[in-house]
Amino acid sequence: MSQSLLYHAFGIPKTYRYVRTEYQQRAVWFSVRPEGEPECCPLCQGKDFVGHGQRERKVRMVPIGLKPVWLKVAVPRYRCKGCGQTWEITPPLSGRMSRSADNSSATWST
């Protein structure tokens, strides 16, 4: 049910996979991770890149009843072997908080 709730009620794209639900700090925490890897570097379009770590992003969602709801998103980072650019996948629902490159699904690291 949690995966269906995330997709249908909260609008999380199907490119993200539900991992678990936790009940901490009087709130509901859903964890998701992206499915698959990007096809190419968003800067040079090169296909030769490697993983470069990851971070966790927390996004506040609308409450369920009186419970605050948070989304924990695993955000993988990549480094292109061709141009040396580092980028990460843009988490869902973070469009207003992220700088995206040419409306792609990547965010440049600063």
Secondary structure, 3 states (H helix, E strand, C coil): CHHHHHHHCCCCCCCEEEEEEEEECCEEEEEEEECCCCCCCCCCCCCCEEEEEEEEEEEEEEEECCEEEEEEEEEEEEEECCCCCEEEECCCCCCCCCCECCCCCEEECC
